[in-house]
Amino acid sequence: MSASSISGPIRGTEGDLVSVRIAIDPRRLEDLLETLATAEFPVNPQLYHQHRRVVVEFPAYGTQVERIRHLLAGGGFEAASMRVCGPLDPVEAE
């Protein structure tokens, strides 16, 4: 298998696989995790503790991104706190 064939996007029946990143105040972490737990698809978050914030990252498919935005809005989270990145993009430090 050549390098080019494994570096392309990962696609499933629900679109391209992306990495969803949500940066929040550490005091809101539990609320965010509870909000994400209500999604109708599995969310397996990875937590990155940085200075004055926590980045919650998890894989999702392209068609799930709007549903995640809707969940965040319903939980009182700012839309600007969410970024959609490539699945292998590094998490940026503050």
Summary of the structure (lengths in Angstrom):
residues: 94
radius of gyration: 13.9
end to end distance: 36.8
largest distance: 45.5
contacts: 228
relative contact order: 0.27
helix: 34%
strand: 32%
